[in-house]
Amino acid sequence: MKYTMLIYLDESALSEAEREQCYRESTQFAAELDSGGRYLSAVPLHPTATATSVRVREDKRMVTDGPFAETREQLGGFFLVEARDLDEAIDIAARIPAGRWGTVEIRPVVEVAGLPVK
């Protein structure tokens, strides 16, 4: 089963050096997952100051700067993995480097027939 691991953290909590170290460790972790056939994708995100939110109501598009919700932690990126079950997904999530500063939310992925596969 596929699981997405959403990484939430206070984006101002890391120095630039800590962020770069986290990226290096995450790259190494992704390679480790890949060698075991578990890695599907991983993506860090730019800060919420670069976010744009789009809502469509009654066929009218509303575009606003910033994220959808104000929270103490922001979505910083994600891993997409293949795991046998939730227990294995939890084991993988516990090893994500950014989890040392924030929270990793695990969500099973709904596989929708007909979506393009990349």
N, C-alpha and C positions, 0 to 999 in steps of 0.2 A: 504494500500500500504506500502511496505517496503522502508525505507530510510536509507542510510548510512550517518553518520555524521563524516566527516574526520576532525580531530583536528590538526591544524597547529600552531606551536609556535616556538620561538627561544629556542632550547633545553638547551641553557646555561643560560637562563633568570631566572630559578628557582633554589633556593638552595635545598639541599637534604631534609631539613625539609619541605620546601614548596611543593616539589614533593610528599613526603609521605602524607602530609595533603591533597593534591589534589587527591591522590589515595583513601584516606579514604572517602572524600566527594563524589568522583565518585562512590565508592562502595555503599554508602548510596543512591545516586541518582539512580543507577541501581536497587536497591531493591525497591525504590519508583515506578519506571517505571514498574518493574515486577509485583508489586501488582495491577497495573492498566492494566495489559495485554499488555503493549507497549514494554517491553524489549525483545530483541532477542539475543544480544551479545554486549560485549564491550571488547576492548583489548588495553592496553598501549603497546608501542613499545620501544625497547632498542634504545639508541642513534644511529645516522647515522654512527658513527665510526664503528659500528658492521654490517653495511649493505653490501650486495653483490648484484651487478646488473648482470643480464644475458641477452644477446642479441643473437639471432640466425639469421645469414645472410648467404644465399646460403648454407644452411645446416651446417654451421660452428658456433660453440658455442663460444661466447666471454664472459669471466667472468672478471669483474673488481670490485675492492673494492669501497665501498661507494655508495651513492644514485645516482639515474639517473641524477638529476639536482642540480645545486648549487643555493640555494635560501636563503633569509634571515630567512624564517620560514621553519621548517621541519615537516614532517608528524610524529606526536607523538602518534597517536592511533586513535581509532574510536569507535563509538556506532552504532549498527544496531538496528533500532526500527521499530515498526509497528505504522503507523499514518493514520488517516482518509484522510488527505490531506496535502498540503504543509503548510498551515497555522498552523496546529497542529504540523507539523515537525519543523517549525520555533520556536514555543513556547517551544518545547522540547530542541532544540539546544541552545536556549538562557539561559537555566538552566544548561548546561554542565559546571562543575567547571573550566575546563582548558580554557574555552572561556574568562575568565578574563585576561589571559596572551596572548592569541593568537586569532586565527580565526577558526570558525567551518563552514566547507563547507558542505552543504546539497546536496545529490545526490539521486534521486530515483533509486531503484534497478531494473534492468531488470530481470524478472523471466524467466529463460530458462527451457523449458520442458526437462525432462530426467536427470537433475542434481541430485546427491544424496542429500537426506535431512537428516540432523543431528539434 
